[in-house]
Amino acid sequence: MTTKVSASAESAGSGTSVRSPASTVTWLAHWPPGPGRGKALGVWGAASAAGGAAGVLLGGVLTGALGWWAVFAVSALLALPAIAATPLLLSRGERGRTARLDIPGALVVTAGLTRLVLGLGARGRLPVPDFAAPAAGLFLLLMLMPVERRTRDPLLPPALLRDRSAVTGNVLMLLLGAVWVATFFFLPLYQQKVLGYPPLDAGLTQVPLAAALMAASWGAGRLRGTLLPGLLVLAAGLLRLARLPVDGTFLADLLGPSVLIGAGLGLAFVPLTALGVADVEPRHAGIAGGLINTSRQVGGALGLAALTTLASPAAGRAVPGPAALAHGYRRALVAAALVALLAAAGAGVHLLRVRRRPAATPSAHTADSPAGRG
């Protein structure tokens, strides 16, 4: 375990991976394309961010008082009321039809992602770069499509890969996920390993970031053109945070960048989620919602594996000091900022393509959703 705070983040992420697709389907069903859908998505994103803010604070309290194990125990207890209330809150029609499990597709994609992530993470521990494992992972992922074409209820319907908006949204969400997870990984590492913060203080100092994320998510559902500015604000916040002095303070070195990063994440997350599901057929809405969330999680895993490898040479001694650790974290955060700029470039290309479409045939997301409006 690298840090106690990062353990709380991982426990929250596992719950999100189960909850997010189902909640996406719910608001898609109740809010058809139009201005109301953007507002609903903004509220949904703000609620998710509010839960994250509470989790950051509660994780610090529990870790400091009882130990890291308490984070997992309390997360399980908090999930029980939600599980019990779900059948009461959802109508019969919202529970969906029964589908066959795509076991071959699940095995292929799991094996491919595992090989890819482990391969990227292993490069920092080997004397020479090892490209065999990442190459094997990519090969397995490419084999997913032939497998899915032979499946009655595919994990990833080929029709989704023909939807340019869905593909664009998921690729950009993959990049955003890499930046998202890296920020919440390296920031508490810096606070605890370099500045000497206890877990509770590390949790408290991340509340402004979570609050900015919540406010920006709520606003992104009501504003136009937030995707590209959000990614640029995110990159600016990461570059400012990447200074990471050994003797840094919260007010001078962390507060401003944290607010920028939270605002950028919220402004980009909402339109990217809308973009990933905007033009999808209703029968694929649940899969599209799960896919956009999976892209964020997979992007986080891939990005974290690559960025920790990038940070490790500067902090690779047996007992690295604060200066060596801070230098490694700076390298990783600068790389994360470059990833955010790459996502901004992709968003700019998407916006140019949308604006060049014939006016007589606008897509659903172009006309109505925050994603289409940028």
C-alpha positions in Angstrom: 0.0 0.0 0.0 1.5 3.3 -1.1 -0.6 5.6 1.0 -3.5 5.3 3.3 -5.4 8.0 1.5 -5.0 6.3 -1.8 -6.5 3.2 -0.4 -9.7 5.1 0.4 -9.7 6.4 -3.2 -9.5 2.9 -4.6 -12.4 1.7 -2.4 -14.6 4.5 -3.6 -13.6 3.8 -7.2 -14.7 0.1 -7.0 -18.2 1.2 -5.9 -18.4 3.8 -8.7 -17.6 1.2 -11.3 -20.8 -0.7 -10.3 -23.1 2.2 -9.6 -22.3 4.6 -12.4 -23.6 2.6 -15.4 -26.9 1.9 -13.7 -27.4 5.5 -12.7 -26.5 6.7 -16.2 -29.3 4.5 -17.6 -31.8 5.9 -15.1 -31.3 9.6 -16.0 -31.1 8.7 -19.8 -34.5 7.0 -19.5 -36.2 9.9 -17.7 -34.5 12.8 -19.6 -34.7 12.5 -23.4 -32.4 14.7 -25.5 -32.9 18.3 -24.9 -32.0 21.1 -22.4 -33.4 19.0 -19.5 -30.9 16.2 -20.1 -28.0 18.6 -19.7 -29.3 19.9 -16.4 -30.0 16.3 -15.2 -26.5 15.3 -16.1 -25.1 18.3 -14.3 -27.0 17.4 -11.1 -25.8 13.8 -11.5 -22.2 14.8 -11.9 -22.4 17.2 -8.9 -24.0 14.5 -6.7 -21.1 12.2 -7.7 -18.6 14.9 -6.8 -20.3 15.5 -3.5 -20.0 11.8 -2.6 -16.3 12.0 -3.6 -15.8 15.1 -1.3 -17.5 13.3 1.6 -15.4 10.2 0.9 -12.1 12.2 0.9 -12.9 13.7 4.3 -14.4 10.6 5.8 -11.5 8.5 4.5 -9.0 10.7 6.4 -11.0 10.6 9.6 -11.4 6.8 9.5 -7.8 6.2 8.6 -6.4 8.5 11.3 -8.7 7.1 14.0 -9.0 3.4 13.2 -6.7 2.5 10.3 -7.0 2.0 6.6 -9.1 -1.1 7.0 -12.0 1.0 8.4 -12.4 2.7 5.0 -13.4 -0.6 3.3 -15.6 -1.7 6.2 -17.6 1.6 6.2 -17.9 1.6 2.4 -19.5 -1.8 2.6 -21.9 -0.6 5.3 -22.9 2.5 3.4 -23.7 0.4 0.3 -26.2 -1.7 2.1 -29.0 1.0 2.3 -28.5 1.8 -1.4 -28.9 -1.9 -2.3 -32.0 -2.2 -0.2 -33.6 1.0 -1.6 -32.9 0.2 -5.3 -35.9 -2.2 -5.8 -38.2 0.3 -4.1 -37.1 3.4 -6.1 -36.9 1.8 -9.6 -40.0 0.8 -11.5 -40.2 -2.7 -13.1 -39.5 -1.3 -16.6 -36.3 0.4 -15.4 -34.9 -2.9 -14.2 -34.2 -4.0 -17.7 -34.4 -7.3 -19.5 -32.3 -10.3 -18.6 -29.3 -10.7 -20.9 -26.8 -13.5 -21.2 -23.4 -12.9 -19.7 -20.7 -12.4 -22.3 -18.1 -14.6 -20.6 -15.7 -14.9 -23.6 -15.7 -11.1 -24.1 -15.2 -10.5 -20.4 -12.3 -12.9 -20.3 -10.6 -11.4 -23.4 -10.9 -7.8 -22.3 -9.8 -8.6 -18.7 -6.8 -10.5 -19.8 -5.9 -7.8 -22.3 -6.2 -4.9 -19.9 -4.3 -6.8 -17.2 -1.4 -7.6 -19.5 -1.3 -4.0 -20.7 -1.4 -2.4 -17.2 1.1 -4.8 -15.7 3.4 -4.4 -18.7 3.4 -0.6 -18.4 4.0 -0.8 -14.7 6.8 -3.4 -15.0 8.9 -1.2 -17.2 10.2 0.9 -14.3 11.5 -2.3 -12.5 13.3 -3.9 -15.4 16.8 -3.0 -16.7 15.5 -2.6 -20.3 12.1 -1.7 -21.6 9.8 -4.7 -21.8 7.4 -4.3 -24.7 6.2 -7.9 -24.8 3.5 -7.6 -22.1 1.9 -4.4 -23.4 2.0 -5.8 -27.0 0.3 -9.0 -25.8 -2.3 -6.9 -24.1 -3.0 -4.8 -27.2 -3.3 -8.0 -29.3 -5.9 -9.5 -26.9 -7.9 -6.2 -27.0 -7.9 -6.3 -30.8 -9.2 -9.8 -30.7 -12.2 -8.6 -28.7 -14.1 -7.5 -31.8 -14.1 -11.0 -33.6 -15.3 -12.5 -30.3 -18.1 -9.9 -29.9 -19.4 -10.5 -33.4 -20.3 -14.1 -32.5 -22.0 -13.2 -29.2 -25.7 -12.7 -28.8 -25.4 -10.1 -26.0 -22.0 -8.7 -26.6 -20.1 -6.8 -23.9 -19.2 -4.2 -26.5 -21.6 -4.1 -29.4 -19.9 -3.4 -32.7 -22.5 -0.8 -33.4 -21.0 1.4 -30.7 -17.6 1.4 -32.5 -19.4 2.8 -35.6 -20.8 5.8 -33.5 -18.2 8.5 -34.0 -19.5 10.5 -31.1 -19.3 7.6 -28.7 -15.8 6.7 -29.8 -14.6 10.3 -29.4 -16.2 10.6 -26.0 -14.6 7.4 -24.8 -11.1 8.1 -26.1 -11.2 11.6 -24.5 -12.6 10.1 -21.3 -9.7 7.6 -21.3 -7.3 10.5 -21.3 -9.2 12.4 -18.7 -9.3 9.3 -16.5 -5.5 9.0 -16.6 -5.2 12.6 -15.4 -7.9 12.2 -12.8 -6.5 9.2 -11.0 -2.9 10.5 -11.3 -3.9 13.7 -9.5 -5.6 11.9 -6.6 -2.6 9.5 -6.4 0.4 11.9 -6.5 -1.2 14.8 -4.5 -1.7 12.8 -1.3 1.7 11.1 -1.8 3.3 14.5 -1.9 1.4 15.7 1.1 2.2 12.7 3.2 5.7 11.6 2.0 7.2 15.1 1.4 5.3 17.5 3.6 4.6 15.0 6.4 0.8 15.5 6.5 -1.2 13.0 8.6 -4.1 11.2 6.8 -6.8 13.5 8.2 -4.9 16.7 7.1 -4.4 15.2 3.6 -8.1 14.5 3.4 -9.1 18.0 4.6 -6.8 19.7 2.1 -8.4 17.9 -0.8 -11.9 19.1 0.1 -11.5 22.4 -2.0 -10.6 20.3 -5.0 -13.7 18.1 -4.5 -15.9 21.2 -3.9 -14.7 22.8 -7.1 -15.4 19.6 -9.0 -18.9 19.5 -7.6 -19.7 23.1 -8.5 -18.2 22.8 -11.9 -20.1 19.6 -12.7 -23.4 21.3 -11.7 -22.6 24.4 -13.8 -21.5 22.3 -16.8 -25.0 21.0 -17.2 -26.3 24.5 -17.6 -23.5 26.2 -19.7 -22.4 25.9 -23.3 -18.9 25.2 -24.5 -17.3 23.8 -21.3 -15.4 20.8 -22.7 -12.4 22.6 -24.3 -12.0 25.3 -21.6 -12.3 22.7 -18.9 -9.5 20.6 -20.3 -7.3 23.7 -20.7 -8.0 24.8 -17.1 -7.2 21.3 -15.9 -3.8 21.4 -17.8 -3.1 24.8 -16.3 -3.8 23.6 -12.7 -1.6 20.5 -13.2 1.3 22.6 -14.5 0.9 24.9 -11.5 0.7 22.0 -9.1 3.8 20.4 -10.7 6.1 22.9 -8.9 5.8 20.8 -5.7 8.5 22.5 -3.5 9.9 20.4 -0.7 8.9 23.0 1.8 5.5 23.8 0.2 2.5 25.1 2.1 -1.2 24.5 1.5 -2.2 28.2 0.9 0.8 29.0 -1.4 1.3 25.8 -3.3 -1.8 23.6 -3.2 -5.0 25.6 -2.8 -5.0 27.5 -6.1 -4.0 24.5 -8.3 -6.4 22.2 -6.5 -9.3 24.6 -7.3 -8.2 24.8 -10.9 -7.9 21.1 -11.2 -11.3 20.4 -9.7 -13.0 23.0 -11.9 -11.4 21.6 -15.0 -12.4 18.0 -14.2 -16.0 19.0 -13.6 -16.3 21.2 -16.7 -14.9 18.4 -18.8 -16.4 15.3 -17.2 -20.1 16.3 -17.7 -19.9 17.0 -21.5 -17.7 14.0 -22.1 -20.2 11.7 -20.4 -23.0 13.2 -22.5 -20.9 12.8 -25.6 -20.4 9.1 -25.0 -24.1 8.4 -24.8 -25.7 11.2 -26.9 -26.3 9.4 -30.2 -26.6 5.8 -28.8 -29.7 3.8 -29.5 -31.9 3.3 -26.5 -31.3 -0.4 -26.4 -27.5 0.3 -26.0 -27.9 3.1 -23.5 -26.9 0.9 -20.5 -23.8 -0.5 -22.3 -22.8 3.1 -23.4 -23.1 4.3 -19.9 -21.0 1.5 -18.6 -18.5 2.0 -21.4 -17.9 5.7 -20.7 -17.4 4.9 -17.0 -15.1 2.0 -17.9 -13.1 4.2 -20.1 -12.4 6.6 -17.2 -11.4 3.6 -14.9 -9.2 2.0 -17.5 -7.6 5.3 -18.4 -6.9 5.8 -14.7 -5.2 2.3 -14.5 -3.2 2.8 -17.7 -2.2 6.4 -16.8 -1.2 5.5 -13.3 0.9 2.6 -14.5 2.7 4.8 -17.0 3.1 7.8 -14.8 4.4 5.9 -11.7 7.0 4.4 -14.1 7.9 7.9 -15.2 8.2 9.1 -11.6 10.2 6.1 -10.3 13.7 6.7 -11.7 13.9 10.0 -9.8 12.7 8.3 -6.6 14.1 4.8 -7.2 16.6 4.7 -4.3 16.2 2.3 -1.4 15.1 5.1 0.9 14.4 8.2 -1.3 14.5 11.5 0.4 11.8 14.2 0.2 13.7 16.0 -2.6 13.9 12.9 -4.8 10.3 12.0 -4.2 9.1 15.6 -5.0 11.2 15.5 -8.2 9.6 12.3 -9.3 6.1 13.6 -8.6 6.8 16.7 -10.6 7.8 14.7 -13.6 4.5 12.7 -13.4 2.3 15.8 -13.0 4.0 17.5 -16.0 3.3 14.4 -18.0 -0.3 14.4 -16.8 -0.7 18.1 -17.9 0.6 17.1 -21.4 -2.1 14.3 -21.5 -4.7 16.9 -20.6 -3.5 19.1 -23.4 -3.6 16.1 -25.8 -7.3 15.6 -24.8 -7.9 19.4 -25.4 -6.5 19.0 -28.9 -8.8 16.1 -29.5 -11.8 18.1 -28.2 -10.9 20.9 -30.5 -10.9 18.6 -33.5 -14.3 17.2 -32.4 -15.7 20.7 -32.1 -14.5 21.7 -35.6 -16.0 18.5 -37.0 -19.3 19.2 -35.4 -19.5 22.8 -36.6 -18.8 21.7 -40.2 -21.8 19.3 -40.3 -24.6 20.3 -42.6 -27.2 22.4 -40.7 -30.0 20.2 -42.0 -28.8 17.1 -40.3 -27.6 17.9 -36.8 -27.0 15.0 -34.4 -28.9 14.7 -31.1 -25.8 15.6 -29.0 -24.9 18.6 -31.3 -28.3 20.2 -30.9 -29.2 19.6 -27.3 -26.5 18.3 -25.0 -23.6 19.9 -23.3 -21.3 17.6 -25.3 -22.3 18.8 -28.6 -22.1 22.4 -27.5 -18.5 21.8 -26.4 
